[in-house]
């Protein structure tokens, strides 16, 4: 199987993760311009995640001479790691859908900082406790700065004109639930993988990163038949609506899933050297990438009042310094 054996390449993979996790939602925005609702988009997204999991397992998972090939690994794995990997896909799927519902109900200024902030803190701390790699002081200081940047982002978003009638209390509840679930999906997934896979050592019964990715995709897609069907019915949508979508709309959702899953794949591979906590924390720097898209490409703050710029500047400074410290924590 393909293994990263140096910290430089691992950091590059984490940066690509950050770019992917921060950019996939652009496909959702593009689909939304054609009134393609999120539950319909999400089916193609889930299929994209599942398909790339199979591709990674069947290509990089069986290349090279180190470690264990994907199919040999599946033949000897125990039920515990399999359950953890599948459950992580279920957890992420539920959290991702709930976060979108929270944003719709409470607005970006509340739901995103609460949901992603909780996920960052919980995921990083839980991952570090499982595998304490890197300088903990730099790591936690970097995480604190990223959370501070999210607060500035919330303040900036609160300055934007917003329509009334949104269920803020409901949105906060959904955001908290989403953040907790999202924070635990990564530690759950990484705990199913052999601890020393970065050295080519696969402990009996554990998964490789590639079989873990495949099982994660299985959990996400399988749970979608329950979770997303509920949200479709609540939105008054049917499967007929999904099949009436154009090739362009289905392609956008599929591409979004491919981008997100490629980012997760590189992140897991990099964690063998950088450690799960640092890999995850750097990956969650995707909020910086998403902010860049929102501010400079989608012009989300064009209607903001004078004085909002200082909060946007503080947001970017917090993200940049925080991510730099997290990266330095690997040295």
C-alpha positions as protocol buffer text, in pm:
chain_id: "A"
residue {
  index: 1
  type: UNK
  ca { x: 0 y: 0 z: 0 }
}
residue {
  index: 2
  type: UNK
  ca { x: 110 y: 359 z: -56 }
}
residue {
  index: 3
  type: UNK
  ca { x: 262 y: 518 z: 257 }
}
residue {
  index: 4
  type: UNK
  ca { x: 384 y: 871 z: 329 }
}
residue {
  index: 5
  type: UNK
  ca { x: 727 y: 851 z: 495 }
}
residue {
  index: 6
  type: UNK
  ca { x: 822 y: 1216 z: 551 }
}
residue {
  index: 7
  type: UNK
  ca { x: 664 y: 1506 z: 736 }
}
residue {
  index: 8
  type: UNK
  ca { x: 697 y: 1748 z: 443 }
}
residue {
  index: 9
  type: UNK
  ca { x: 472 y: 1542 z: 216 }
}
residue {
  index: 10
  type: UNK
  ca { x: 235 y: 1481 z: 508 }
}
residue {
  index: 11
  type: UNK
  ca { x: 193 y: 1858 z: 557 }
}
residue {
  index: 12
  type: UNK
  ca { x: 134 y: 1903 z: 183 }
}
residue {
  index: 13
  type: UNK
  ca { x: -140 y: 1637 z: 201 }
}
residue {
  index: 14
  type: UNK
  ca { x: -297 y: 1817 z: 499 }
}
residue {
  index: 15
  type: UNK
  ca { x: -295 y: 2145 z: 307 }
}
residue {
  index: 16
  type: UNK
  ca { x: -468 y: 1973 z: 14 }
}
residue {
  index: 17
  type: UNK
  ca { x: -721 y: 1839 z: 267 }
}
residue {
  index: 18
  type: UNK
  ca { x: -781 y: 2193 z: 384 }
}
residue {
  index: 19
  type: UNK
  ca { x: -836 y: 2310 z: 26 }
}
residue {
  index: 20
  type: UNK
  ca { x: -1070 y: 2021 z: -53 }
}
residue {
  index: 21
  type: UNK
  ca { x: -1282 y: 2044 z: 262 }
}
residue {
  index: 22
  type: UNK
  ca { x: -1301 y: 2420 z: 217 }
}
residue {
  index: 23
  type: UNK
  ca { x: -1397 y: 2407 z: -152 }
}
residue {
  index: 24
  type: UNK
  ca { x: -1639 y: 2117 z: -205 }
}
residue {
  index: 25
  type: UNK
  ca { x: -1937 y: 2329 z: -97 }
}
residue {
  index: 26
  type: UNK
  ca { x: -1888 y: 2545 z: -406 }
}
residue {
  index: 27
  type: UNK
  ca { x: -2050 y: 2262 z: -603 }
}
residue {
  index: 28
  type: UNK
  ca { x: -2351 y: 2290 z: -368 }
}
residue {
  index: 29
  type: UNK
  ca { x: -2370 y: 2665 z: -427 }
}
residue {
  index: 30
  type: UNK
  ca { x: -2359 y: 2614 z: -804 }
}
residue {
  index: 31
  type: UNK
  ca { x: -2632 y: 2349 z: -786 }
}
residue {
  index: 32
  type: UNK
  ca { x: -2841 y: 2575 z: -562 }
}
residue {
  index: 33
  type: UNK
  ca { x: -2848 y: 2841 z: -832 }
}
residue {
  index: 34
  type: UNK
  ca { x: -3069 y: 2602 z: -1030 }
}
residue {
  index: 35
  type: UNK
  ca { x: -3300 y: 2549 z: -728 }
}
residue {
  index: 36
  type: UNK
  ca { x: -3153 y: 2201 z: -673 }
}
residue {
  index: 37
  type: UNK
  ca { x: -3227 y: 2141 z: -306 }
}
residue {
  index: 38
  type: UNK
  ca { x: -2968 y: 2003 z: -65 }
}
residue {
  index: 39
  type: UNK
  ca { x: -3128 y: 1659 z: -3 }
}
residue {
  index: 40
  type: UNK
  ca { x: -3127 y: 1594 z: -380 }
}
residue {
  index: 41
  type: UNK
  ca { x: -2771 y: 1719 z: -418 }
}
residue {
  index: 42
  type: UNK
  ca { x: -2662 y: 1506 z: -123 }
}
residue {
  index: 43
  type: UNK
  ca { x: -2747 y: 1177 z: -292 }
}
residue {
  index: 44
  type: UNK
  ca { x: -2488 y: 1235 z: -562 }
}
residue {
  index: 45
  type: UNK
  ca { x: -2246 y: 1365 z: -300 }
}
residue {
  index: 46
  type: UNK
  ca { x: -2282 y: 1041 z: -100 }
}
residue {
  index: 47
  type: UNK
  ca { x: -2234 y: 831 z: -414 }
}
residue {
  index: 48
  type: UNK
  ca { x: -1918 y: 1026 z: -496 }
}
residue {
  index: 49
  type: UNK
  ca { x: -1778 y: 959 z: -148 }
}
residue {
  index: 50
  type: UNK
  ca { x: -1855 y: 587 z: -178 }
}
residue {
  index: 51
  type: UNK
  ca { x: -1708 y: 552 z: -527 }
}
residue {
  index: 52
  type: UNK
  ca { x: -1380 y: 722 z: -439 }
}
residue {
  index: 53
  type: UNK
  ca { x: -1350 y: 499 z: -132 }
}
residue {
  index: 54
  type: UNK
  ca { x: -1361 y: 197 z: -363 }
}
residue {
  index: 55
  type: UNK
  ca { x: -1109 y: 358 z: -602 }
}
residue {
  index: 56
  type: UNK
  ca { x: -860 y: 438 z: -323 }
}
residue {
  index: 57
  type: UNK
  ca { x: -888 y: 89 z: -177 }
}
residue {
  index: 58
  type: UNK
  ca { x: -836 y: -73 z: -519 }
}
residue {
  index: 59
  type: UNK
  ca { x: -544 y: 144 z: -634 }
}
residue {
  index: 60
  type: UNK
  ca { x: -320 y: 301 z: -368 }
}
residue {
  index: 61
  type: UNK
  ca { x: -442 y: 40 z: -121 }
}
residue {
  index: 62
  type: UNK
  ca { x: -273 y: -241 z: -314 }
}
residue {
  index: 63
  type: UNK
  ca { x: 32 y: -54 z: -453 }
}
residue {
  index: 64
  type: UNK
  ca { x: 385 y: -69 z: -318 }
}
residue {
  index: 65
  type: UNK
  ca { x: 551 y: -333 z: -108 }
}
residue {
  index: 66
  type: UNK
  ca { x: 500 y: -197 z: 244 }
}
residue {
  index: 67
  type: UNK
  ca { x: 211 y: -266 z: 476 }
}
residue {
  index: 68
  type: UNK
  ca { x: -74 y: -493 z: 372 }
}
residue {
  index: 69
  type: UNK
  ca { x: -288 y: -495 z: 59 }
}
residue {
  index: 70
  type: UNK
  ca { x: -652 y: -392 z: 92 }
}
residue {
  index: 71
  type: UNK
  ca { x: -806 y: -728 z: 11 }
}
residue {
  index: 72
  type: UNK
  ca { x: -566 y: -921 z: 235 }
}
residue {
  index: 73
  type: UNK
  ca { x: -649 y: -674 z: 509 }
}
residue {
  index: 74
  type: UNK
  ca { x: -1026 y: -721 z: 472 }
}
residue {
  index: 75
  type: UNK
  ca { x: -977 y: -1098 z: 495 }
}
residue {
  index: 76
  type: UNK
  ca { x: -818 y: -1077 z: 843 }
}
residue {
  index: 77
  type: UNK
  ca { x: -982 y: -773 z: 1001 }
}
residue {
  index: 78
  type: UNK
  ca { x: -1183 y: -809 z: 1322 }
}
residue {
  index: 79
  type: UNK
  ca { x: -1538 y: -688 z: 1372 }
}
residue {
  index: 80
  type: UNK
  ca { x: -1446 y: -406 z: 1614 }
}
residue {
  index: 81
  type: UNK
  ca { x: -1247 y: -191 z: 1369 }
}
residue {
  index: 82
  type: UNK
  ca { x: -1501 y: -262 z: 1093 }
}
residue {
  index: 83
  type: UNK
  ca { x: -1783 y: -137 z: 1315 }
}
residue {
  index: 84
  type: UNK
  ca { x: -1586 y: 177 z: 1408 }
}
residue {
  index: 85
  type: UNK
  ca { x: -1511 y: 263 z: 1045 }
}
residue {
  index: 86
  type: UNK
  ca { x: -1870 y: 212 z: 932 }
}
residue {
  index: 87
  type: UNK
  ca { x: -2005 y: 403 z: 1233 }
}
residue {
  index: 88
  type: UNK
  ca { x: -1774 y: 695 z: 1156 }
}
residue {
  index: 89
  type: UNK
  ca { x: -1938 y: 722 z: 814 }
}
residue {
  index: 90
  type: UNK
  ca { x: -2281 y: 722 z: 976 }
}
residue {
  index: 91
  type: UNK
  ca { x: -2176 y: 987 z: 1230 }
}
residue {
  index: 92
  type: UNK
  ca { x: -2033 y: 1214 z: 965 }
}
residue {
  index: 93
  type: UNK
  ca { x: -2336 y: 1174 z: 740 }
}
residue {
  index: 94
  type: UNK
  ca { x: -2581 y: 1272 z: 1012 }
}
residue {
  index: 95
  type: UNK
  ca { x: -2365 y: 1562 z: 1132 }
}
residue {
  index: 96
  type: UNK
  ca { x: -2311 y: 1702 z: 783 }
}
residue {
  index: 97
  type: UNK
  ca { x: -2684 y: 1706 z: 707 }
}
residue {
  index: 98
  type: UNK
  ca { x: -2772 y: 1853 z: 1050 }
}
residue {
  index: 99
  type: UNK
  ca { x: -2515 y: 2131 z: 1005 }
}
residue {
  index: 100
  type: UNK
  ca { x: -2677 y: 2239 z: 680 }
}
residue {
  index: 101
  type: UNK
  ca { x: -3018 y: 2236 z: 850 }
}
residue {
  index: 102
  type: UNK
  ca { x: -2873 y: 2445 z: 1137 }
}
residue {
  index: 103
  type: UNK
  ca { x: -2728 y: 2701 z: 895 }
}
residue {
  index: 104
  type: UNK
  ca { x: -3063 y: 2726 z: 720 }
}
residue {
  index: 105
  type: UNK
  ca { x: -3246 y: 2777 z: 1053 }
}
residue {
  index: 106
  type: UNK
  ca { x: -3009 y: 3003 z: 1249 }
}
residue {
  index: 107
  type: UNK
  ca { x: -2789 y: 3150 z: 980 }
}
residue {
  index: 108
  type: UNK
  ca { x: -2418 y: 3118 z: 914 }
}
residue {
  index: 109
  type: UNK
  ca { x: -2324 y: 3360 z: 1191 }
}
residue {
  index: 110
  type: UNK
  ca { x: -2443 y: 3118 z: 1462 }
}
residue {
  index: 111
  type: UNK
  ca { x: -2455 y: 2768 z: 1321 }
}
residue {
  index: 112
  type: UNK
  ca { x: -2117 y: 2748 z: 1149 }
}
residue {
  index: 113
  type: UNK
  ca { x: -1897 y: 2870 z: 1437 }
}
residue {
  index: 114
  type: UNK
  ca { x: -2088 y: 2653 z: 1687 }
}
residue {
  index: 115
  type: UNK
  ca { x: -2090 y: 2340 z: 1472 }
}
residue {
  index: 116
  type: UNK
  ca { x: -1742 y: 2352 z: 1319 }
}
residue {
  index: 117
  type: UNK
  ca { x: -1588 y: 2503 z: 1633 }
}
residue {
  index: 118
  type: UNK
  ca { x: -1715 y: 2214 z: 1844 }
}
residue {
  index: 119
  type: UNK
  ca { x: -1600 y: 1963 z: 1582 }
}
residue {
  index: 120
  type: UNK
  ca { x: -1251 y: 2113 z: 1572 }
}
residue {
  index: 121
  type: UNK
  ca { x: -1205 y: 2113 z: 1949 }
}
residue {
  index: 122
  type: UNK
  ca { x: -1358 y: 1770 z: 2013 }
}
residue {
  index: 123
  type: UNK
  ca { x: -1189 y: 1604 z: 1714 }
}
residue {
  index: 124
  type: UNK
  ca { x: -845 y: 1745 z: 1788 }
}
residue {
  index: 125
  type: UNK
  ca { x: -850 y: 1671 z: 2161 }
}
residue {
  index: 126
  type: UNK
  ca { x: -991 y: 1320 z: 2119 }
}
residue {
  index: 127
  type: UNK
  ca { x: -743 y: 1239 z: 1840 }
}
residue {
  index: 128
  type: UNK
  ca { x: -448 y: 1369 z: 2043 }
}
residue {
  index: 129
  type: UNK
  ca { x: -550 y: 1159 z: 2342 }
}
residue {
  index: 130
  type: UNK
  ca { x: -554 y: 850 z: 2118 }
}
residue {
  index: 131
  type: UNK
  ca { x: -219 y: 926 z: 1955 }
}
residue {
  index: 132
  type: UNK
  ca { x: -20 y: 1208 z: 2123 }
}
residue {
  index: 133
  type: UNK
  ca { x: 214 y: 1321 z: 1845 }
}
residue {
  index: 134
  type: UNK
  ca { x: 360 y: 1669 z: 1815 }
}
residue {
  index: 135
  type: UNK
  ca { x: 401 y: 1969 z: 2046 }
}
residue {
  index: 136
  type: UNK
  ca { x: 81 y: 1985 z: 2251 }
}
residue {
  index: 137
  type: UNK
  ca { x: 131 y: 2351 z: 2353 }
}
residue {
  index: 138
  type: UNK
  ca { x: 159 y: 2470 z: 1993 }
}
residue {
  index: 139
  type: UNK
  ca { x: -124 y: 2242 z: 1886 }
}
residue {
  index: 140
  type: UNK
  ca { x: -374 y: 2363 z: 2145 }
}
residue {
  index: 141
  type: UNK
  ca { x: -269 y: 2728 z: 2103 }
}
residue {
  index: 142
  type: UNK
  ca { x: -323 y: 2692 z: 1729 }
}
residue {
  index: 143
  type: UNK
  ca { x: -666 y: 2536 z: 1786 }
}
residue {
  index: 144
  type: UNK
  ca { x: -756 y: 2821 z: 2023 }
}
residue {
  index: 145
  type: UNK
  ca { x: -661 y: 3079 z: 1758 }
}
residue {
  index: 146
  type: UNK
  ca { x: -872 y: 2900 z: 1496 }
}
residue {
  index: 147
  type: UNK
  ca { x: -1169 y: 2900 z: 1734 }
}
residue {
  index: 148
  type: UNK
  ca { x: -1108 y: 3272 z: 1797 }
}
residue {
  index: 149
  type: UNK
  ca { x: -1110 y: 3327 z: 1420 }
}
residue {
  index: 150
  type: UNK
  ca { x: -1446 y: 3149 z: 1402 }
}
residue {
  index: 151
  type: UNK
  ca { x: -1581 y: 3389 z: 1665 }
}
residue {
  index: 152
  type: UNK
  ca { x: -1467 y: 3687 z: 1455 }
}
residue {
  index: 153
  type: UNK
  ca { x: -1632 y: 3520 z: 1157 }
}
residue {
  index: 154
  type: UNK
  ca { x: -1955 y: 3497 z: 1357 }
}
residue {
  index: 155
  type: UNK
  ca { x: -1936 y: 3865 z: 1448 }
}
residue {
  index: 156
  type: UNK
  ca { x: -1875 y: 3960 z: 1085 }
}
residue {
  index: 157
  type: UNK
  ca { x: -2169 y: 3748 z: 968 }
}
residue {
  index: 158
  type: UNK
  ca { x: -2391 y: 3901 z: 1235 }
}
residue {
  index: 159
  type: UNK
  ca { x: -2340 y: 4240 z: 1070 }
}
residue {
  index: 160
  type: UNK
  ca { x: -2503 y: 4121 z: 749 }
}
residue {
  index: 161
  type: UNK
  ca { x: -2871 y: 4206 z: 687 }
}
residue {
  index: 162
  type: UNK
  ca { x: -3083 y: 3896 z: 751 }
}
residue {
  index: 163
  type: UNK
  ca { x: -3445 y: 3810 z: 704 }
}
residue {
  index: 164
  type: UNK
  ca { x: -3663 y: 3746 z: 1008 }
}
residue {
  index: 165
  type: UNK
  ca { x: -3853 y: 3439 z: 1107 }
}
residue {
  index: 166
  type: UNK
  ca { x: -3561 y: 3201 z: 1141 }
}
residue {
  index: 167
  type: UNK
  ca { x: -3567 y: 2948 z: 1420 }
}
residue {
  index: 168
  type: UNK
  ca { x: -3248 y: 3044 z: 1600 }
}
residue {
  index: 169
  type: UNK
  ca { x: -3303 y: 2819 z: 1902 }
}
residue {
  index: 170
  type: UNK
  ca { x: -3371 y: 2521 z: 1678 }
}
residue {
  index: 171
  type: UNK
  ca { x: -3066 y: 2608 z: 1471 }
}
residue {
  index: 172
  type: UNK
  ca { x: -2838 y: 2623 z: 1776 }
}
residue {
  index: 173
  type: UNK
  ca { x: -2960 y: 2282 z: 1897 }
}
residue {
  index: 174
  type: UNK
  ca { x: -2895 y: 2130 z: 1555 }
}
residue {
  index: 175
  type: UNK
  ca { x: -2553 y: 2299 z: 1537 }
}
residue {
  index: 176
  type: UNK
  ca { x: -2447 y: 2161 z: 1877 }
}
residue {
  index: 177
  type: UNK
  ca { x: -2558 y: 1809 z: 1783 }
}
residue {
  index: 178
  type: UNK
  ca { x: -2387 y: 1838 z: 1445 }
}
residue {
  index: 179
  type: UNK
  ca { x: -2062 y: 1964 z: 1600 }
}
residue {
  index: 180
  type: UNK
  ca { x: -2049 y: 1685 z: 1858 }
}
residue {
  index: 181
  type: UNK
  ca { x: -2110 y: 1415 z: 1598 }
}
residue {
  index: 182
  type: UNK
  ca { x: -1867 y: 1568 z: 1349 }
}
residue {
  index: 183
  type: UNK
  ca { x: -1601 y: 1597 z: 1620 }
}
residue {
  index: 184
  type: UNK
  ca { x: -1617 y: 1226 z: 1697 }
}
residue {
  index: 185
  type: UNK
  ca { x: -1629 y: 1085 z: 1343 }
}
residue {
  index: 186
  type: UNK
  ca { x: -1254 y: 1135 z: 1283 }
}
residue {
  index: 187
  type: UNK
  ca { x: -1126 y: 985 z: 1613 }
}
residue {
  index: 188
  type: UNK
  ca { x: -1369 y: 695 z: 1557 }
}
residue {
  index: 189
  type: UNK
  ca { x: -1229 y: 637 z: 1209 }
}
residue {
  index: 190
  type: UNK
  ca { x: -861 y: 675 z: 1304 }
}
residue {
  index: 191
  type: UNK
  ca { x: -900 y: 436 z: 1599 }
}
residue {
  index: 192
  type: UNK
  ca { x: -1000 y: 160 z: 1356 }
}
residue {
  index: 193
  type: UNK
  ca { x: -669 y: 196 z: 1170 }
}
residue {
  index: 194
  type: UNK
  ca { x: -351 y: 18 z: 1276 }
}
residue {
  index: 195
  type: UNK
  ca { x: -155 y: 268 z: 1494 }
}
residue {
  index: 196
  type: UNK
  ca { x: 181 y: 217 z: 1319 }
}
residue {
  index: 197
  type: UNK
  ca { x: 61 y: 194 z: 960 }
}
residue {
  index: 198
  type: UNK
  ca { x: 294 y: 484 z: 869 }
}
residue {
  index: 199
  type: UNK
  ca { x: 586 y: 244 z: 924 }
}
residue {
  index: 200
  type: UNK
  ca { x: 425 y: -29 z: 718 }
}
residue {
  index: 201
  type: UNK
  ca { x: 320 y: -224 z: 1027 }
}
residue {
  index: 202
  type: UNK
  ca { x: -40 y: -345 z: 1030 }
}
residue {
  index: 203
  type: UNK
  ca { x: -145 y: -499 z: 1360 }
}
residue {
  index: 204
  type: UNK
  ca { x: -362 y: -812 z: 1331 }
}
residue {
  index: 205
  type: UNK
  ca { x: -732 y: -730 z: 1326 }
}
residue {
  index: 206
  type: UNK
  ca { x: -688 y: -359 z: 1243 }
}
residue {
  index: 207
  type: UNK
  ca { x: -763 y: -177 z: 918 }
}
residue {
  index: 208
  type: UNK
  ca { x: -533 y: 0 z: 675 }
}
residue {
  index: 209
  type: UNK
  ca { x: -626 y: 360 z: 587 }
}
residue {
  index: 210
  type: UNK
  ca { x: -760 y: 238 z: 252 }
}
residue {
  index: 211
  type: UNK
  ca { x: -996 y: -29 z: 383 }
}
residue {
  index: 212
  type: UNK
  ca { x: -1108 y: 221 z: 648 }
}
residue {
  index: 213
  type: UNK
  ca { x: -1196 y: 470 z: 374 }
}
residue {
  index: 214
  type: UNK
  ca { x: -1398 y: 207 z: 191 }
}
residue {
  index: 215
  type: UNK
  ca { x: -1594 y: 112 z: 504 }
}
residue {
  index: 216
  type: UNK
  ca { x: -1646 y: 480 z: 590 }
}
residue {
  index: 217
  type: UNK
  ca { x: -1805 y: 525 z: 247 }
}
residue {
  index: 218
  type: UNK
  ca { x: -2024 y: 219 z: 305 }
}
residue {
  index: 219
  type: UNK
  ca { x: -2149 y: 365 z: 635 }
}
residue {
  index: 220
  type: UNK
  ca { x: -2217 y: 706 z: 483 }
}
residue {
  index: 221
  type: UNK
  ca { x: -2407 y: 578 z: 179 }
}
residue {
  index: 222
  type: UNK
  ca { x: -2604 y: 312 z: 369 }
}
residue {
  index: 223
  type: UNK
  ca { x: -2716 y: 559 z: 638 }
}
residue {
  index: 224
  type: UNK
  ca { x: -2819 y: 803 z: 368 }
}
residue {
  index: 225
  type: UNK
  ca { x: -3110 y: 578 z: 274 }
}
residue {
  index: 226
  type: UNK
  ca { x: -3255 y: 648 z: 620 }
}
residue {
  index: 227
  type: UNK
  ca { x: -3130 y: 994 z: 716 }
}
residue {
  index: 228
  type: UNK
  ca { x: -3159 y: 1172 z: 384 }
}
residue {
  index: 229
  type: UNK
  ca { x: -3492 y: 1009 z: 303 }
}
residue {
  index: 230
  type: UNK
  ca { x: -3633 y: 1166 z: 621 }
}
residue {
  index: 231
  type: UNK
  ca { x: -3505 y: 1509 z: 520 }
}
residue {
  index: 232
  type: UNK
  ca { x: -3640 y: 1463 z: 168 }
}
residue {
  index: 233
  type: UNK
  ca { x: -3988 y: 1390 z: 303 }
}
residue {
  index: 234
  type: UNK
  ca { x: -3972 y: 1688 z: 538 }
}
residue {
  index: 235
  type: UNK
  ca { x: -3885 y: 1907 z: 240 }
}
residue {
  index: 236
  type: UNK
  ca { x: -4170 y: 1762 z: 34 }
}
residue {
  index: 237
  type: UNK
  ca { x: -3931 y: 1594 z: -209 }
}
residue {
  index: 238
  type: UNK
  ca { x: -3955 y: 1250 z: -371 }
}
residue {
  index: 239
  type: UNK
  ca { x: -3713 y: 1024 z: -552 }
}
residue {
  index: 240
  type: UNK
  ca { x: -3888 y: 1123 z: -874 }
}
residue {
  index: 241
  type: UNK
  ca { x: -3758 y: 1475 z: -813 }
}
residue {
  index: 242
  type: UNK
  ca { x: -3407 y: 1336 z: -788 }
}
residue {
  index: 243
  type: UNK
  ca { x: -3426 y: 1144 z: -1116 }
}
residue {
  index: 244
  type: UNK
  ca { x: -3563 y: 1451 z: -1292 }
}
residue {
  index: 245
  type: UNK
  ca { x: -3238 y: 1636 z: -1226 }
}
residue {
  index: 246
  type: UNK
  ca { x: -3012 y: 1724 z: -1516 }
}
residue {
  index: 247
  type: UNK
  ca { x: -2675 y: 1560 z: -1584 }
}
residue {
  index: 248
  type: UNK
  ca { x: -2505 y: 1885 z: -1481 }
}
residue {
  index: 249
  type: UNK
  ca { x: -2676 y: 1887 z: -1140 }
}
residue {
  index: 250
  type: UNK
  ca { x: -2596 y: 1522 z: -1071 }
}
residue {
  index: 251
  type: UNK
  ca { x: -2236 y: 1580 z: -1180 }
}
residue {
  index: 252
  type: UNK
  ca { x: -2197 y: 1871 z: -939 }
}
residue {
  index: 253
  type: UNK
  ca { x: -2307 y: 1658 z: -644 }
}
residue {
  index: 254
  type: UNK
  ca { x: -2087 y: 1367 z: -748 }
}
residue {
  index: 255
  type: UNK
  ca { x: -1789 y: 1601 z: -791 }
}
residue {
  index: 256
  type: UNK
  ca { x: -1851 y: 1749 z: -445 }
}
residue {
  index: 257
  type: UNK
  ca { x: -1837 y: 1400 z: -292 }
}
residue {
  index: 258
  type: UNK
  ca { x: -1518 y: 1315 z: -482 }
}
residue {
  index: 259
  type: UNK
  ca { x: -1347 y: 1633 z: -365 }
}
residue {
  index: 260
  type: UNK
  ca { x: -1445 y: 1582 z: 0 }
}
residue {
  index: 261
  type: UNK
  ca { x: -1343 y: 1215 z: 1 }
}
residue {
  index: 262
  type: UNK
  ca { x: -1009 y: 1283 z: -171 }
}
residue {
  index: 263
  type: UNK
  ca { x: -936 y: 1534 z: 105 }
}
residue {
  index: 264
  type: UNK
  ca { x: -1022 y: 1280 z: 376 }
}
residue {
  index: 265
  type: UNK
  ca { x: -811 y: 1015 z: 203 }
}
residue {
  index: 266
  type: UNK
  ca { x: -499 y: 1234 z: 194 }
}
residue {
  index: 267
  type: UNK
  ca { x: -560 y: 1339 z: 553 }
}
residue {
  index: 268
  type: UNK
  ca { x: -572 y: 981 z: 680 }
}
residue {
  index: 269
  type: UNK
  ca { x: -262 y: 887 z: 482 }
}
residue {
  index: 270
  type: UNK
  ca { x: -76 y: 1188 z: 625 }
}
residue {
  index: 271
  type: UNK
  ca { x: -181 y: 1103 z: 981 }
}
residue {
  index: 272
  type: UNK
  ca { x: 63 y: 812 z: 982 }
}
residue {
  index: 273
  type: UNK
  ca { x: 345 y: 1066 z: 1007 }
}
residue {
  index: 274
  type: UNK
  ca { x: 185 y: 1386 z: 1140 }
}
residue {
  index: 275
  type: UNK
  ca { x: -50 y: 1213 z: 1385 }
}
residue {
  index: 276
  type: UNK
  ca { x: -431 y: 1215 z: 1373 }
}
residue {
  index: 277
  type: UNK
  ca { x: -474 y: 1525 z: 1591 }
}
residue {
  index: 278
  type: UNK
  ca { x: -251 y: 1752 z: 1381 }
}
residue {
  index: 279
  type: UNK
  ca { x: -383 y: 1610 z: 1053 }
}
residue {
  index: 280
  type: UNK
  ca { x: -741 y: 1673 z: 1157 }
}
residue {
  index: 281
  type: UNK
  ca { x: -675 y: 2020 z: 1298 }
}
residue {
  index: 282
  type: UNK
  ca { x: -493 y: 2128 z: 980 }
}
residue {
  index: 283
  type: UNK
  ca { x: -773 y: 1982 z: 770 }
}
residue {
  index: 284
  type: UNK
  ca { x: -1030 y: 2184 z: 963 }
}
residue {
  index: 285
  type: UNK
  ca { x: -844 y: 2491 z: 848 }
}
residue {
  index: 286
  type: UNK
  ca { x: -1088 y: 2443 z: 562 }
}
residue {
  index: 287
  type: UNK
  ca { x: -1288 y: 2715 z: 732 }
}
residue {
  index: 288
  type: UNK
  ca { x: -1017 y: 2960 z: 618 }
}
residue {
  index: 289
  type: UNK
  ca { x: -1048 y: 2838 z: 259 }
}
residue {
  index: 290
  type: UNK
  ca { x: -1427 y: 2858 z: 278 }
}
residue {
  index: 291
  type: UNK
  ca { x: -1398 y: 3213 z: 412 }
}
residue {
  index: 292
  type: UNK
  ca { x: -1173 y: 3312 z: 119 }
}
residue {
  index: 293
  type: UNK
  ca { x: -1428 y: 3172 z: -126 }
}
residue {
  index: 294
  type: UNK
  ca { x: -1710 y: 3351 z: 53 }
}
residue {
  index: 295
  type: UNK
  ca { x: -1539 y: 3690 z: 85 }
}
residue {
  index: 296
  type: UNK
  ca { x: -1352 y: 3722 z: -244 }
}
residue {
  index: 297
  type: UNK
  ca { x: -1540 y: 3496 z: -491 }
}
residue {
  index: 298
  type: UNK
  ca { x: -1904 y: 3484 z: -378 }
}
residue {
  index: 299
  type: UNK
  ca { x: -1891 y: 3840 z: -232 }
}
residue {
  index: 300
  type: UNK
  ca { x: -2098 y: 3738 z: 71 }
}
residue {
  index: 301
  type: UNK
  ca { x: -2007 y: 4060 z: 257 }
}
residue {
  index: 302
  type: UNK
  ca { x: -2085 y: 4311 z: -18 }
}
residue {
  index: 303
  type: UNK
  ca { x: -2394 y: 4427 z: 176 }
}
residue {
  index: 304
  type: UNK
  ca { x: -2215 y: 4444 z: 512 }
}
residue {
  index: 305
  type: UNK
  ca { x: -2206 y: 4782 z: 688 }
}
residue {
  index: 306
  type: UNK
  ca { x: -1892 y: 4991 z: 734 }
}
residue {
  index: 307
  type: UNK
  ca { x: -1662 y: 4857 z: 1004 }
}
residue {
  index: 308
  type: UNK
  ca { x: -1717 y: 4489 z: 924 }
}
residue {
  index: 309
  type: UNK
  ca { x: -1380 y: 4469 z: 750 }
}
residue {
  index: 310
  type: UNK
  ca { x: -1186 y: 4474 z: 1079 }
}
residue {
  index: 311
  type: UNK
  ca { x: -1361 y: 4156 z: 1193 }
}
residue {
  index: 312
  type: UNK
  ca { x: -1292 y: 3989 z: 859 }
}
residue {
  index: 313
  type: UNK
  ca { x: -925 y: 4088 z: 889 }
}
residue {
  index: 314
  type: UNK
  ca { x: -907 y: 3952 z: 1244 }
}
residue {
  index: 315
  type: UNK
  ca { x: -1070 y: 3630 z: 1122 }
}
residue {
  index: 316
  type: UNK
  ca { x: -807 y: 3579 z: 853 }
}
residue {
  index: 317
  type: UNK
  ca { x: -526 y: 3663 z: 1097 }
}
residue {
  index: 318
  type: UNK
  ca { x: -654 y: 3411 z: 1351 }
}
residue {
  index: 319
  type: UNK
  ca { x: -687 y: 3137 z: 1093 }
}
residue {
  index: 320
  type: UNK
  ca { x: -342 y: 3204 z: 946 }
}
residue {
  index: 321
  type: UNK
  ca { x: -158 y: 3217 z: 1280 }
}
residue {
  index: 322
  type: UNK
  ca { x: -350 y: 2921 z: 1420 }
}
residue {
  index: 323
  type: UNK
  ca { x: -280 y: 2699 z: 1121 }
}
residue {
  index: 324
  type: UNK
  ca { x: 86 y: 2804 z: 1123 }
}
residue {
  index: 325
  type: UNK
  ca { x: 118 y: 2695 z: 1488 }
}
residue {
  index: 326
  type: UNK
  ca { x: -56 y: 2366 z: 1418 }
}
residue {
  index: 327
  type: UNK
  ca { x: 186 y: 2304 z: 1133 }
}
residue {
  index: 328
  type: UNK
  ca { x: 487 y: 2394 z: 1353 }
}
residue {
  index: 329
  type: UNK
  ca { x: 358 y: 2150 z: 1617 }
}
residue {
  index: 330
  type: UNK
  ca { x: 475 y: 1867 z: 1390 }
}
residue {
  index: 331
  type: UNK
  ca { x: 841 y: 1980 z: 1403 }
}
